[in-house]
Amino acid sequence: MIIADYHVHSSFSSDSTASMEAMVEKAISLGMSKICFTDHMDYDFPSSYGLPFLFNPEEYFKKLADITQQYKSKIKVLKGIELGLQPYLAPRYEELIQKYDFDFAIGSSHLVNGLDPYYPEYWMKQSPEEGVDMYFQSIIDNTKAFSGFQVYGHLDYVIRYIPDKALIQTYSYKKHADIIDEVLRTIIQHGKGIEVNTAGYKYGLGFAHPHSDILIRYKELGGEIITIGSDGHAPEHLGYDFPKAEELLHSLGFKYYVTFENRKPIFEKL
């Protein structure tokens, strides 16, 4: 059984109204022994999108300390963050990571050249294939620019938002193999990992992020660090389809997944 959810949001994220207490209570009810909050910090997120994706770290750490104390006999609560990376922001994120004692940081691409693939404007100036490749290139650029994260989040997040939904059904590793291989090699060479993000199941894609073919290739290239997260923004999302993720990883030959404490990996047996 997967005993830890390492991608969890609360009301400290602009796109969630869930209390930390509610998320922790859900994790306990699922029999989990660890939960890591990874609320959004996206510097320079465009105000035109209406969501700041910023929180006060001092308030965040105070709340986490209170929650940790409240539930210490039932579950371990870890201090995480999800960083919306862009190469020019690397010094600001480095300062943040050095100042606060996070247990874990996810690096994510939410913006590519200042645009979020969630919105139609991202797709207006290039073909779907080019839009996908631009997204993968952002992962390479961000990984080379900033070293303060432990895993890269939802590697093929961009696929959710391709305007032509029929193309989602034909998406495959093979169509983008060259750049995906570069993504995976860059992540591995920099000593980072990736996550299995089960929100892909929740969104009806038929696969977690990333696609199983990418996980196969990651393993072939020597990748070993994999965290598991629901990307949950509400209690009902927590641990979403974790049994399916566990079965998938077993079928691909993975023996372990990873949790982090004090930014150090702990290999947990599947």
C-alpha positions in Angstrom: 0.0 0.0 0.0 1.2 3.5 -0.8 1.4 5.2 2.6 2.2 8.8 1.5 0.6 11.5 -0.7 3.4 13.9 -1.8 1.4 16.4 -3.8 -1.3 18.0 -1.7 -2.9 21.5 -1.8 -4.8 23.4 0.8 -6.4 26.8 1.1 -2.9 28.3 1.0 -3.1 27.6 -2.7 -5.2 30.0 -4.8 -7.1 27.2 -6.4 -8.1 25.4 -3.3 -10.5 26.1 -0.4 -9.6 22.9 1.6 -8.4 23.3 5.2 -5.2 21.5 6.1 -7.2 19.7 8.9 -9.7 18.3 6.3 -6.8 17.0 4.1 -5.0 15.4 7.0 -8.2 13.8 8.4 -8.8 12.3 4.9 -5.2 10.9 4.8 -5.7 9.3 8.2 -9.0 7.7 7.1 -7.1 6.2 4.1 -4.5 4.7 6.4 -1.6 6.9 5.3 1.3 7.5 7.5 2.7 10.6 5.8 1.2 13.6 4.0 3.2 16.4 2.4 1.6 19.7 1.7 2.9 21.3 -1.5 1.0 24.5 -1.9 1.6 26.7 -4.9 4.2 29.4 -5.1 4.2 30.8 -8.6 6.2 34.1 -8.8 5.1 36.5 -11.5 1.9 34.5 -12.4 0.0 36.8 -14.8 -2.6 38.9 -12.9 -4.8 38.6 -16.0 -5.5 35.0 -15.0 -7.0 36.1 -11.7 -5.1 33.8 -9.4 -2.0 35.0 -7.6 -0.6 31.5 -6.6 1.3 33.1 -3.7 1.2 32.5 0.0 2.9 34.0 3.1 5.7 31.5 4.1 5.7 32.6 7.7 1.9 31.9 8.0 2.3 28.7 6.1 5.0 27.3 8.4 3.2 28.4 11.6 0.1 26.5 10.4 2.1 23.5 9.5 3.7 23.5 12.9 0.3 23.6 14.5 -1.0 20.8 12.3 2.1 18.7 12.9 1.6 19.0 16.7 -2.1 18.4 16.5 -1.8 15.1 14.6 1.6 13.9 15.7 0.2 10.7 17.2 -1.7 9.8 14.0 0.3 10.9 10.9 3.5 12.6 9.9 2.9 16.0 8.3 5.7 17.2 6.0 6.5 20.7 4.8 6.5 21.0 1.0 6.0 23.5 -1.8 5.2 23.4 -5.5 7.2 26.0 -7.4 6.0 27.3 -10.7 9.4 27.6 -12.4 10.7 29.9 -15.1 14.4 30.2 -15.7 14.7 33.9 -14.9 13.0 33.3 -11.5 15.7 30.8 -10.3 17.5 33.3 -8.0 14.2 34.2 -6.2 13.3 30.6 -5.7 16.8 29.8 -4.5 16.5 32.5 -1.9 13.1 31.1 -0.8 14.4 27.5 -0.5 17.4 28.5 1.4 15.5 30.6 3.9 12.9 28.0 4.9 13.3 24.4 6.0 11.1 22.7 3.5 11.1 18.9 3.5 10.3 18.7 -0.2 9.9 20.8 -3.3 8.2 20.0 -6.5 9.4 21.9 -9.6 6.6 22.5 -12.1 6.0 24.1 -15.5 2.8 26.1 -15.2 3.9 28.9 -17.6 5.7 28.6 -20.9 6.9 32.0 -22.2 4.5 33.6 -19.7 1.5 31.6 -20.9 -0.4 28.8 -19.1 -1.4 25.9 -21.4 -4.7 25.8 -19.4 -5.8 28.8 -21.4 -6.7 29.0 -25.1 -4.2 31.8 -25.8 -1.3 29.4 -25.3 -2.4 27.3 -28.3 -3.2 30.2 -30.7 0.2 30.7 -32.2 1.5 27.2 -32.7 0.3 23.7 -33.7 -0.6 21.3 -30.9 2.6 19.4 -31.5 4.7 22.6 -31.2 2.8 23.5 -28.1 3.6 20.2 -26.5 7.3 20.3 -27.4 7.5 23.9 -26.1 6.2 22.6 -22.8 8.8 19.8 -22.6 11.5 22.3 -23.5 10.5 24.4 -20.5 11.2 21.5 -18.3 14.7 21.2 -19.7 15.4 24.9 -19.3 14.0 25.1 -15.8 16.0 22.0 -14.6 19.2 23.5 -15.9 18.5 26.9 -14.3 17.4 25.8 -10.8 18.6 23.0 -8.6 16.4 23.5 -5.5 13.7 21.1 -6.2 13.6 17.3 -5.7 11.2 16.1 -8.4 9.6 17.6 -11.4 5.8 17.6 -11.3 3.2 16.3 -13.8 5.7 16.0 -16.7 3.0 15.9 -19.4 0.5 18.3 -17.7 0.2 20.1 -21.1 -1.6 17.2 -22.6 -4.8 17.8 -20.6 -5.4 21.1 -22.4 -4.8 20.4 -26.1 -7.8 22.1 -27.7 -8.5 19.2 -30.1 -9.5 16.5 -27.6 -9.2 13.8 -30.2 -5.4 14.5 -30.2 -5.3 13.5 -26.5 -6.3 10.0 -27.5 -3.4 9.8 -29.9 -0.8 11.3 -27.6 2.2 9.0 -27.1 5.8 9.0 -26.0 6.9 8.0 -29.6 5.5 11.2 -31.1 7.8 13.3 -28.9 10.5 10.8 -28.1 13.5 12.9 -28.9 12.6 15.8 -26.6 11.1 13.6 -23.9 14.4 11.7 -23.8 16.2 15.0 -23.4 13.8 15.9 -20.6 14.4 12.6 -18.8 18.2 12.7 -19.3 18.4 16.2 -18.0 16.4 15.4 -14.9 18.5 12.3 -14.1 21.8 14.0 -14.8 20.9 16.8 -12.3 20.0 14.2 -9.6 16.3 14.9 -9.7 13.3 12.7 -9.9 9.8 12.7 -11.3 6.3 12.1 -9.8 3.5 9.8 -10.6 0.7 12.3 -10.5 -2.7 10.5 -10.4 -4.7 13.6 -11.4 -4.4 12.3 -14.9 -6.9 9.6 -13.9 -9.1 12.2 -12.3 -9.2 14.2 -15.5 -10.2 11.2 -17.5 -7.1 10.9 -19.6 -6.8 7.2 -19.0 -3.2 7.6 -17.6 -1.4 9.3 -14.7 1.1 12.0 -15.4 3.4 11.1 -17.0 2.2 8.5 -19.5 3.3 4.9 -18.7 5.5 4.9 -21.7 7.5 7.8 -20.3 7.8 5.9 -17.0 9.2 2.9 -18.9 11.7 5.1 -20.6 12.7 6.8 -17.4 13.5 3.4 -15.9 15.4 2.4 -19.0 17.6 5.5 -18.7 18.4 4.8 -15.1 15.8 6.9 -13.3 15.0 5.7 -9.8 13.4 8.6 -7.9 9.6 8.5 -8.1 7.2 10.2 -5.7 3.5 9.6 -5.8 1.0 12.4 -5.5 -2.7 13.0 -6.1 -2.4 16.7 -6.8 -5.4 16.9 -4.5 -7.1 20.2 -4.0 -10.0 18.8 -1.9 -10.3 15.9 0.6 -12.0 13.7 -1.9 -9.0 14.0 -4.3 -6.5 12.8 -1.7 -4.9 9.4 -2.6 -6.9 9.4 -5.8 -6.5 6.0 -7.6 -3.4 5.2 -5.6 -4.1 1.4 -5.9 -4.1 1.9 -9.7 -0.7 3.8 -9.5 0.7 1.0 -7.3 -0.4 -1.7 -9.8 1.1 0.3 -12.7 4.5 0.8 -11.0 4.6 -2.9 -10.1 3.8 -3.9 -13.7 6.7 -1.7 -15.0 9.2 -3.3 -12.6 9.5 -0.6 -10.0 10.2 -1.9 -6.5 10.2 1.4 -4.6 8.8 4.9 -4.5 10.3 7.8 -2.6 9.3 10.1 0.2 11.4 13.0 1.3 12.2 14.4 4.7 14.6 17.3 5.1 15.0 17.1 1.3 16.6 13.7 1.7 15.1 10.6 -0.2 13.6 7.7 1.7 12.9 4.6 -0.5 9.6 3.1 0.4 8.8 -0.5 -0.7 5.9 -0.9 -3.0 
